[in-house]
Amino acid sequence: MTDRLIREGLVERVTKPNDRRVVAAAITDAGRALIERVEAINHDELVAMLRDIADDELRPFSSVLARMFREFERSIAGRTAVAATTNL
């Protein structure tokens, strides 16, 4: 999959200057542009889906989503910290 994304110009391989054995994938400007387009489409679809739901029904849903997002961010931060300490 990474090779395909590289061929399409969405990501590129990047080596660590202090350890050329480590190769990471970095998002290119074209990849960021694609993400922005997809997010805009997803936003429009989400707005359309939620249009007929009353605000008082959406508040609890929004609260749960916000909590899930915070937990996801905490989980990602923990994995990033572990990766940094193991030189991944």
N, C-alpha and C positions, 0 to 999 in steps of 0.2 A: 504494500500500500504506500509506503514512504517513497519508493521509487516512482510510482505513478504521480504522486503529488509533486515530486521534484520535476518530472518530465513536464507537468502542466504548469510549472513555474510558481506553485503555491507555497512551497517550502524549499529550503536549501539546507545542505549539510554544513555544519559548522564544527570545527575542531577547537579544543581548548588550547590556548597558546602554550600553557605549561605542561600539557599532557596530550600529545597528538593521538594517543590511543583512544581517547574519548571523542566520540562524534555525536553531536546533537542535531536535531532538526529545528530550524528556526523559520517562522512564518515570514514570507516575503511581503512586499507592498501589495502585490497582486492577491496574495492570500488574505491579507487584511481587508482589501476591497471586497473580496467575495464574502467574507464573514459579515461585513457591514450590510451588504445587499441581502444576505440571508436573514440577518437580524431584522431588517426593515420589513421583509415579507412576513416573517414570523410575528412581528409586532402587529402588522395590519390584520393578520388572520386572528390573532388573539383578541384584538379589539372587536372584530366582527363576532367572534364566538361569545364574548362577554356582554355585548351590547344590550341584550334583553334581560340581563340579570340585575336585580335591584342592588343598590349600594349596601343596604343592610345585610344582604346575603353574601356580598363579596368581601366585606370586612373580615370575617373569620377566615375565609379562604386566603386572603391576602396576608393575614397574620401568620398562618401556617406556612405559606410559601416563604415569607421573610425568615422564619425560623429555620426552615430547611436550607435556605441559601446561606445563612450564617454557619450552620453545621457543616455544610459543604466547604465553605471557605476555611473553616478551622481544620477540617480533614486534609485539604490540599496544603495548607500551611505546615501541618505536621509532616506530611510526606515530603515536602520540599526541604524541611529542616533535616530529616533523616537522610535524604539524598545528598545534601550539602556536606554532612558529616562523614559520609561514606565515599565521597568523591565520585558520585555518579554523574 
